[in-house]
Amino acid sequence: MKSAVIVFPGSNCDRDLAVALRDVSGEAPAMIWHRETELPEGLDLIAIPGGFSYGDYLRSGAMAAQSPVMRAVKEAAERGVSVLGVCNGFQILTETGLLPGALMRNAGINFVCRNVPLKVENSQSAFTSRYQAGEAITIPVAHHDGNYTADEETLDRLEGEGRVVFRYQDEVNGSARDIAGIVNEAGNVLGMMPHPERMIEPAHGGTDGRRLFEGLIEALA
């Protein structure tokens, strides 16, 4: 599987994603700087990491969404290339319009950093094929702006089309319907606030995140 990790000024989880992809796939991803206008040919997966791109000025992900590289990412996604956006990456995906809705300030106005229980809602996606629908898993979160918001029509459509793939089991940030992760209509773009790359080996306290990468590699190899 050929992959790439996008790097913005202020990204701080790009190396974590790169290590996860390398450890699970056996191949190191290309690290792509935000000023690039083209992506390597033949990519199977583009990963957009967590952090505080451009210092989260204006709002989280807003400036990154306008960067040169994101035009190329959007074009690749529209061609069917798989895209994974984690935390700030999820925020960027909503700002580009690749995913609906927005990530707002947490309901408690506090930065949340802890392991949280999630429910796998849909195991039919390439991103979730190694999980069972209804399975409970534990993945860390670390965010200030993770409160997923969308209008009721959009929320109903996401639910009805099976595009909510991860849901918080406990109250975490005020997200509408406890949504933690969604896919686009085609199913090749996933945005999620929890960090699967931080739960891939026993030393992390668990391996529930590893299966997301294993499923992707299996589907895209």
N, C-alpha and C positions, 0 to 999 in steps of 0.2 A: 504494500500500500504506500503510495506516494503522498506525503502530507506537507503542509506548511503552517507555520504559526505567524500570525501578524503581530508586529511589535510597534506600539505607539509610545511617544513620550509619556511617561507616567504608568505604563504597563508594569505590573510587578508579579504577575503570575505566568508570564510567557515561558520562563525556564521550567516552571513546574509542569506546564502542559507539554513542553518538549521532552522532558524526562519521562513523563507518563507514556507518551507516544513511542519513544525510543524503547523503553523497557518492555512494553507490551507487543510492539510490532517488530522489534529488532532493527528498525531503520530510523535514523535521526531525521526529524523534519527540517525543511528549509525554514530559516528565520527571515521574514520579510519585513523590511522597514517601511514605515507609513508613507514615505515619499515615493515609493516605487509606483509606477503606473501600469506595470505588467506583472503577471504571476508566472511561475515556471509552468511549462507545458506538461500536460498529463497528470495534473493533480487529482487525487481521489478525495482528499479531505482538506478543508481550510479551517483552522482553529483560531478563534478570536478570544484572547485571554482576559482574565480579570485584572483589576488595578484601578487607576484613576487617570485614564487617558486625557492628555492635555489638562491635567489638574482638575478635571470635572467642571471646568469653567462653563458658563451659560447653564448647562445641566448635564448630567451624566451621559456621556456618549455622543452629545450633540456635535462637538467639534470633530471628533474622530469619524463620525458618519460622513463628513465632508472632505475627508482626506483623499488624496489621489488613489491610494491602494484600494479604498472601499468601492470605488467605481468598478475596479477590476473584480473585486469579490462579488459584487452584486451581479455583474454579468456572468460570472462563473456559476453562481447559485441558480440563475435563471436558465442556464444550460443543463442543470442537473447535478453539478458538483456538490458533494455534501459539505455543509458548513455547521460547525459547532461553536456557539457563543456562550461563554461561561461568565456569569456575574456581569462585569462591565461589558463583556462581549455580548451578552443578552441585551443590555441597554443600547449598545451600538446597533444591533440588528433591528430593534424597534425604531430607532431614529432613522435608519436607512429605508424603512418600509418593508424590509424582508419578512418581518413578523409584525402582527398587529398589536395595538395597545401601547402602554408606556410603563416605565418603572419609576415610581414616585418615592418621596421620602418615607422611610419606615413610619408606621402609625405611631410608634412610641417615641419617635424623634431621636432614637439612639442607634449607634452602630451595634449590629448584632454579629457576634463571632462565637459560634459553638457548633457542635455536632447536632444535627436535627433529624428526626425520623421522617421519612418520606414514604408515600405509597406510589407504587408503579401502577399507573392507570391504563397504560396501553403497551403491550409487548410486541406489537406488530411492526414497529418501526425498526429500522436498522440500528438505531441508537439504543434500543431497549430489548433487542432480540434475545439477549442472554438472561433476561429477567422473566419472571412470571407476572401476569396481570394480577393485581391485588397484593403483590408481595410488599412487605415492609423492609426498607433498607435505611441505612444511616449514612448521611453525607454531610460534610461541614458547610456552613455558610459563613460569610464575612462581608457584610455590606451595610451601607447606610441608606441606599436608595433601591430597595428591593420590593417595594410595595406594588405588585402588578395591578394595573388598572386598565379597564376597557369598558365600553358601553355594553349594556345588557344584550343587545343584538349580537355583538361580537362574541361575548362570553357564551351565549347560547349556541352560536355557530361552532365555536371551538369545542364545546362539550359534545354537541351533536355529531360532529365529524371525527370524534376521537382524537383530537389534536392536543388535548391536555395529557401529557405523558407522565409528569411527576406532580404530586400534590403534597403539601405539608400536612403532617398528621397533627401537629400542634400549632397554636398561634405563634407566628414568627415575626411577621412584619406588616400584617394587615392586608395582604394580597387578596384580591377578589377571588372568592371561592377557593381560597388556600392554594392558588396556582403557583407551582414552583418551576415548571418547565413546559414549553409548548413547541410544536412543530408547525411549519408552514403547510399550505394546502397540498403541495407535492410530496411532503414528508422528508425532504432532503436537507432542511434547515431546522436545527434545534437550538433554542435559547433556554438557558436554565440559570437560576441564581446560585444554587449549591455548586460546590467545587468537587467534581468526581476525581480530578487529578490529585487531590489531597487525601484520597482514601484508596490507594492501589496496592499497598503492601502491609503485612502485619505490623511493621514498625509504626505505621500511621494510626494504628488502633483498629484497623479493619480493612477489608478489601472490596467493599460494596461498589466503589467507583470503578474498579478495574474491569468489571464486566461490561460497562458501557463501551470501553475502548476495545475489548475483545470482540464484542458483537459487531462493532464498526469494521474492524479488520476482517472478520469473517465475511461480512456482507460485501465489502469493497475490494477484497483481494482478487 
